[in-house]
Amino acid sequence: MSFSDSISAKEIILEGGVATTAVIFLQEAILNMIPFLFIAVILIIVDLYFGIKAAKKRGESIRPSRALRRTVGKAVEYVCWVILASTLSVAFNTQLIEWIVLGIVMGNELLSIITNYFEIHGYKIQGLNIFKIVGEKAGIDTSEVTVEKIPEKKAKKNADKAEK
């Protein structure tokens, strides 16, 4: 075996440098992800809790298999969003990207929690989403957002269905 058939020192150094850079990049991205993953887990659990209560209030049947499937799907989706936001943040060396992407995604989850919370307490919020809230702050027309009190008879009827 001659020297020309073996890997040159330059190739070894180059490959080692690329591998080291990739490891450092991923290490920094993973460290950025940890707090957001923790927040995502909390939001998913709270949304599941209020979603179940709201479904019972509406008189819907709760199927544990469907709830588990949707919760796991949501968790996987959040992991993907957090990975995307963290790697973009590290790649462009700015946390602003991470905060914007995850603010929109987790803000939408927070709005789901708020909507379910108010539904449990007899209020129906329609057309509420993060884009309309941001639009309102930016001076954009958000006339499609409505909040209305559920009539007591309907709320009581839904509560009776949930008990059965």
C-alpha positions as protocol buffer text, in pm:
chain_id: "A"
residue {
  index: 1
  type: MET
  ca { x: 0 y: 0 z: 0 }
}
residue {
  index: 2
  type: SER
  ca { x: 151 y: 328 z: -108 }
}
residue {
  index: 3
  type: PHE
  ca { x: 107 y: 671 z: 44 }
}
residue {
  index: 4
  type: SER
  ca { x: -108 y: 782 z: -253 }
}
residue {
  index: 5
  type: ASP
  ca { x: -367 y: 510 z: -176 }
}
residue {
  index: 6
  type: SER
  ca { x: -411 y: 611 z: 187 }
}
residue {
  index: 7
  type: ILE
  ca { x: -598 y: 909 z: 322 }
}
residue {
  index: 8
  type: SER
  ca { x: -389 y: 1221 z: 329 }
}
residue {
  index: 9
  type: ALA
  ca { x: -329 y: 1420 z: 646 }
}
residue {
  index: 10
  type: LYS
  ca { x: -515 y: 1713 z: 490 }
}
residue {
  index: 11
  type: GLU
  ca { x: -829 y: 1501 z: 440 }
}
residue {
  index: 12
  type: ILE
  ca { x: -811 y: 1372 z: 798 }
}
residue {
  index: 13
  type: ILE
  ca { x: -781 y: 1724 z: 938 }
}
residue {
  index: 14
  type: LEU
  ca { x: -1063 y: 1850 z: 715 }
}
residue {
  index: 15
  type: GLU
  ca { x: -1298 y: 1564 z: 811 }
}
residue {
  index: 16
  type: GLY
  ca { x: -1213 y: 1608 z: 1179 }
}
residue {
  index: 17
  type: GLY
  ca { x: -1279 y: 1981 z: 1158 }
}
residue {
  index: 18
  type: VAL
  ca { x: -1616 y: 1931 z: 990 }
}
residue {
  index: 19
  type: ALA
  ca { x: -1719 y: 1670 z: 1247 }
}
residue {
  index: 20
  type: THR
  ca { x: -1611 y: 1894 z: 1536 }
}
residue {
  index: 21
  type: THR
  ca { x: -1801 y: 2190 z: 1392 }
}
residue {
  index: 22
  type: ALA
  ca { x: -2115 y: 1978 z: 1351 }
}
residue {
  index: 23
  type: VAL
  ca { x: -2093 y: 1851 z: 1710 }
}
residue {
  index: 24
  type: ILE
  ca { x: -2047 y: 2204 z: 1849 }
}
residue {
  index: 25
  type: PHE
  ca { x: -2338 y: 2331 z: 1636 }
}
residue {
  index: 26
  type: LEU
  ca { x: -2570 y: 2053 z: 1754 }
}
residue {
  index: 27
  type: GLN
  ca { x: -2458 y: 2091 z: 2115 }
}
residue {
  index: 28
  type: GLU
  ca { x: -2544 y: 2461 z: 2112 }
}
residue {
  index: 29
  type: ALA
  ca { x: -2878 y: 2394 z: 1938 }
}
residue {
  index: 30
  type: ILE
  ca { x: -2971 y: 2124 z: 2190 }
}
residue {
  index: 31
  type: LEU
  ca { x: -2885 y: 2349 z: 2483 }
}
residue {
  index: 32
  type: ASN
  ca { x: -3111 y: 2617 z: 2333 }
}
residue {
  index: 33
  type: MET
  ca { x: -3395 y: 2365 z: 2296 }
}
residue {
  index: 34
  type: ILE
  ca { x: -3419 y: 2245 z: 2656 }
}
residue {
  index: 35
  type: PRO
  ca { x: -3618 y: 2537 z: 2805 }
}
residue {
  index: 36
  type: PHE
  ca { x: -3855 y: 2547 z: 2508 }
}
residue {
  index: 37
  type: LEU
  ca { x: -3918 y: 2173 z: 2525 }
}
residue {
  index: 38
  type: PHE
  ca { x: -3999 y: 2208 z: 2894 }
}
residue {
  index: 39
  type: ILE
  ca { x: -4247 y: 2490 z: 2818 }
}
residue {
  index: 40
  type: ALA
  ca { x: -4399 y: 2283 z: 2536 }
}
residue {
  index: 41
  type: VAL
  ca { x: -4457 y: 1987 z: 2768 }
}
residue {
  index: 42
  type: ILE
  ca { x: -4633 y: 2212 z: 3020 }
}
residue {
  index: 43
  type: LEU
  ca { x: -4850 y: 2371 z: 2750 }
}
residue {
  index: 44
  type: ILE
  ca { x: -4946 y: 2033 z: 2606 }
}
residue {
  index: 45
  type: ILE
  ca { x: -5047 y: 1895 z: 2946 }
}
residue {
  index: 46
  type: VAL
  ca { x: -5248 y: 2207 z: 3036 }
}
residue {
  index: 47
  type: ASP
  ca { x: -5417 y: 2209 z: 2694 }
}
residue {
  index: 48
  type: LEU
  ca { x: -5504 y: 1840 z: 2732 }
}
residue {
  index: 49
  type: TYR
  ca { x: -5656 y: 1907 z: 3075 }
}
residue {
  index: 50
  type: PHE
  ca { x: -5868 y: 2203 z: 2962 }
}
residue {
  index: 51
  type: GLY
  ca { x: -5952 y: 2034 z: 2630 }
}
residue {
  index: 52
  type: ILE
  ca { x: -6097 y: 1733 z: 2812 }
}
residue {
  index: 53
  type: LYS
  ca { x: -6296 y: 1957 z: 3046 }
}
residue {
  index: 54
  type: ALA
  ca { x: -6429 y: 2162 z: 2752 }
}
residue {
  index: 55
  type: ALA
  ca { x: -6523 y: 1848 z: 2559 }
}
residue {
  index: 56
  type: LYS
  ca { x: -6713 y: 1719 z: 2863 }
}
residue {
  index: 57
  type: LYS
  ca { x: -6889 y: 2055 z: 2890 }
}
residue {
  index: 58
  type: ARG
  ca { x: -6992 y: 2025 z: 2522 }
}
residue {
  index: 59
  type: GLY
  ca { x: -7121 y: 1675 z: 2589 }
}
residue {
  index: 60
  type: GLU
  ca { x: -6866 y: 1502 z: 2366 }
}
residue {
  index: 61
  type: SER
  ca { x: -6745 y: 1155 z: 2450 }
}
residue {
  index: 62
  type: ILE
  ca { x: -6381 y: 1136 z: 2555 }
}
residue {
  index: 63
  type: ARG
  ca { x: -6190 y: 851 z: 2393 }
}
residue {
  index: 64
  type: PRO
  ca { x: -5854 y: 798 z: 2565 }
}
residue {
  index: 65
  type: SER
  ca { x: -5698 y: 649 z: 2252 }
}
residue {
  index: 66
  type: ARG
  ca { x: -5785 y: 957 z: 2044 }
}
residue {
  index: 67
  type: ALA
  ca { x: -5669 y: 1194 z: 2319 }
}
residue {
  index: 68
  type: LEU
  ca { x: -5341 y: 1007 z: 2352 }
}
residue {
  index: 69
  type: ARG
  ca { x: -5290 y: 998 z: 1975 }
}
residue {
  index: 70
  type: ARG
  ca { x: -5354 y: 1373 z: 1940 }
}
residue {
  index: 71
  type: THR
  ca { x: -5133 y: 1454 z: 2239 }
}
residue {
  index: 72
  type: VAL
  ca { x: -4842 y: 1244 z: 2108 }
}
residue {
  index: 73
  type: GLY
  ca { x: -4887 y: 1397 z: 1763 }
}
residue {
  index: 74
  type: LYS
  ca { x: -4880 y: 1745 z: 1914 }
}
residue {
  index: 75
  type: ALA
  ca { x: -4567 y: 1659 z: 2115 }
}
residue {
  index: 76
  type: VAL
  ca { x: -4387 y: 1536 z: 1802 }
}
residue {
  index: 77
  type: GLU
  ca { x: -4495 y: 1849 z: 1616 }
}
residue {
  index: 78
  type: TYR
  ca { x: -4360 y: 2069 z: 1896 }
}
residue {
  index: 79
  type: VAL
  ca { x: -4027 y: 1885 z: 1900 }
}
residue {
  index: 80
  type: CYS
  ca { x: -3998 y: 1951 z: 1526 }
}
residue {
  index: 81
  type: TRP
  ca { x: -4076 y: 2322 z: 1569 }
}
residue {
  index: 82
  type: VAL
  ca { x: -3829 y: 2355 z: 1857 }
}
residue {
  index: 83
  type: ILE
  ca { x: -3555 y: 2178 z: 1659 }
}
residue {
  index: 84
  type: LEU
  ca { x: -3618 y: 2398 z: 1356 }
}
residue {
  index: 85
  type: ALA
  ca { x: -3623 y: 2720 z: 1559 }
}
residue {
  index: 86
  type: SER
  ca { x: -3313 y: 2628 z: 1762 }
}
residue {
  index: 87
  type: THR
  ca { x: -3104 y: 2523 z: 1465 }
}
residue {
  index: 88
  type: LEU
  ca { x: -3200 y: 2836 z: 1269 }
}
residue {
  index: 89
  type: SER
  ca { x: -3116 y: 3045 z: 1574 }
}
residue {
  index: 90
  type: VAL
  ca { x: -2771 y: 2888 z: 1602 }
}
residue {
  index: 91
  type: ALA
  ca { x: -2710 y: 2897 z: 1227 }
}
residue {
  index: 92
  type: PHE
  ca { x: -2791 y: 3268 z: 1200 }
}
residue {
  index: 93
  type: ASN
  ca { x: -2646 y: 3348 z: 1543 }
}
residue {
  index: 94
  type: THR
  ca { x: -2956 y: 3529 z: 1666 }
}
residue {
  index: 95
  type: GLN
  ca { x: -3214 y: 3425 z: 1923 }
}
residue {
  index: 96
  type: LEU
  ca { x: -3474 y: 3649 z: 1763 }
}
residue {
  index: 97
  type: ILE
  ca { x: -3560 y: 3378 z: 1508 }
}
residue {
  index: 98
  type: GLU
  ca { x: -3615 y: 3125 z: 1786 }
}
residue {
  index: 99
  type: TRP
  ca { x: -3834 y: 3363 z: 1985 }
}
residue {
  index: 100
  type: ILE
  ca { x: -4048 y: 3457 z: 1683 }
}
residue {
  index: 101
  type: VAL
  ca { x: -4106 y: 3101 z: 1557 }
}
residue {
  index: 102
  type: LEU
  ca { x: -4172 y: 2952 z: 1900 }
}
residue {
  index: 103
  type: GLY
  ca { x: -4370 y: 3257 z: 2012 }
}
residue {
  index: 104
  type: ILE
  ca { x: -4615 y: 3202 z: 1726 }
}
residue {
  index: 105
  type: VAL
  ca { x: -4636 y: 2825 z: 1775 }
}
residue {
  index: 106
  type: MET
  ca { x: -4663 y: 2830 z: 2154 }
}
residue {
  index: 107
  type: GLY
  ca { x: -4881 y: 3142 z: 2146 }
}
residue {
  index: 108
  type: ASN
  ca { x: -5130 y: 2952 z: 1935 }
}
residue {
  index: 109
  type: GLU
  ca { x: -5129 y: 2671 z: 2194 }
}
residue {
  index: 110
  type: LEU
  ca { x: -5182 y: 2926 z: 2470 }
}
residue {
  index: 111
  type: LEU
  ca { x: -5482 y: 3064 z: 2281 }
}
residue {
  index: 112
  type: SER
  ca { x: -5623 y: 2712 z: 2261 }
}
residue {
  index: 113
  type: ILE
  ca { x: -5590 y: 2685 z: 2639 }
}
residue {
  index: 114
  type: ILE
  ca { x: -5758 y: 3024 z: 2689 }
}
residue {
  index: 115
  type: THR
  ca { x: -6042 y: 2934 z: 2452 }
}
residue {
  index: 116
  type: ASN
  ca { x: -6104 y: 2603 z: 2634 }
}
residue {
  index: 117
  type: TYR
  ca { x: -6083 y: 2775 z: 2973 }
}
residue {
  index: 118
  type: PHE
  ca { x: -6348 y: 3031 z: 2881 }
}
residue {
  index: 119
  type: GLU
  ca { x: -6567 y: 2763 z: 2723 }
}
residue {
  index: 120
  type: ILE
  ca { x: -6559 y: 2570 z: 3051 }
}
residue {
  index: 121
  type: HIS
  ca { x: -6680 y: 2884 z: 3227 }
}
residue {
  index: 122
  type: GLY
  ca { x: -6964 y: 2947 z: 2982 }
}
residue {
  index: 123
  type: TYR
  ca { x: -6807 y: 3179 z: 2724 }
}
residue {
  index: 124
  type: LYS
  ca { x: -6768 y: 3095 z: 2358 }
}
residue {
  index: 125
  type: ILE
  ca { x: -6474 y: 3261 z: 2184 }
}
residue {
  index: 126
  type: GLN
  ca { x: -6474 y: 3232 z: 1806 }
}
residue {
  index: 127
  type: GLY
  ca { x: -6210 y: 3335 z: 1555 }
}
residue {
  index: 128
  type: LEU
  ca { x: -5938 y: 3393 z: 1815 }
}
residue {
  index: 129
  type: ASN
  ca { x: -5585 y: 3329 z: 1698 }
}
residue {
  index: 130
  type: ILE
  ca { x: -5238 y: 3473 z: 1742 }
}
residue {
  index: 131
  type: PHE
  ca { x: -5241 y: 3650 z: 1405 }
}
residue {
  index: 132
  type: LYS
  ca { x: -5551 y: 3849 z: 1496 }
}
residue {
  index: 133
  type: ILE
  ca { x: -5405 y: 3953 z: 1831 }
}
residue {
  index: 134
  type: VAL
  ca { x: -5083 y: 4066 z: 1666 }
}
residue {
  index: 135
  type: GLY
  ca { x: -5289 y: 4231 z: 1390 }
}
residue {
  index: 136
  type: GLU
  ca { x: -5491 y: 4426 z: 1644 }
}
residue {
  index: 137
  type: LYS
  ca { x: -5173 y: 4552 z: 1809 }
}
residue {
  index: 138
  type: ALA
  ca { x: -5044 y: 4651 z: 1465 }
}
residue {
  index: 139
  type: GLY
  ca { x: -5365 y: 4839 z: 1382 }
}
residue {
  index: 140
  type: ILE
  ca { x: -5507 y: 4577 z: 1144 }
}
residue {
  index: 141
  type: ASP
  ca { x: -5884 y: 4517 z: 1136 }
}
residue {
  index: 142
  type: THR
  ca { x: -5978 y: 4220 z: 1357 }
}
residue {
  index: 143
  type: SER
  ca { x: -6356 y: 4254 z: 1333 }
}
residue {
  index: 144
  type: GLU
  ca { x: -6398 y: 3878 z: 1275 }
}
residue {
  index: 145
  type: VAL
  ca { x: -6309 y: 3801 z: 1639 }
}
residue {
  index: 146
  type: THR
  ca { x: -6622 y: 3758 z: 1848 }
}
residue {
  index: 147
  type: VAL
  ca { x: -6677 y: 3670 z: 2212 }
}
residue {
  index: 148
  type: GLU
  ca { x: -7023 y: 3572 z: 2321 }
}
residue {
  index: 149
  type: LYS
  ca { x: -7174 y: 3433 z: 2636 }
}
residue {
  index: 150
  type: ILE
  ca { x: -7325 y: 3086 z: 2590 }
}
residue {
  index: 151
  type: PRO
  ca { x: -7693 y: 3097 z: 2689 }
}
residue {
  index: 152
  type: GLU
  ca { x: -7753 y: 2934 z: 3026 }
}
residue {
  index: 153
  type: LYS
  ca { x: -8002 y: 2680 z: 2886 }
}
residue {
  index: 154
  type: LYS
  ca { x: -7750 y: 2561 z: 2627 }
}
residue {
  index: 155
  type: ALA
  ca { x: -7468 y: 2550 z: 2883 }
}
residue {
  index: 156
  type: LYS
  ca { x: -7687 y: 2350 z: 3123 }
}
residue {
  index: 157
  type: LYS
  ca { x: -7795 y: 2113 z: 2844 }
}
residue {
  index: 158
  type: ASN
  ca { x: -7428 y: 2051 z: 2752 }
}
residue {
  index: 159
  type: ALA
  ca { x: -7342 y: 1994 z: 3119 }
}
residue {
  index: 160
  type: ASP
  ca { x: -7624 y: 1741 z: 3149 }
}
residue {
  index: 161
  type: LYS
  ca { x: -7497 y: 1554 z: 2842 }
}
residue {
  index: 162
  type: ALA
  ca { x: -7145 y: 1546 z: 2989 }
}
residue {
  index: 163
  type: GLU
  ca { x: -7273 y: 1386 z: 3309 }
}
residue {
  index: 164
  type: LYS
  ca { x: -7445 y: 1102 z: 3119 }
}
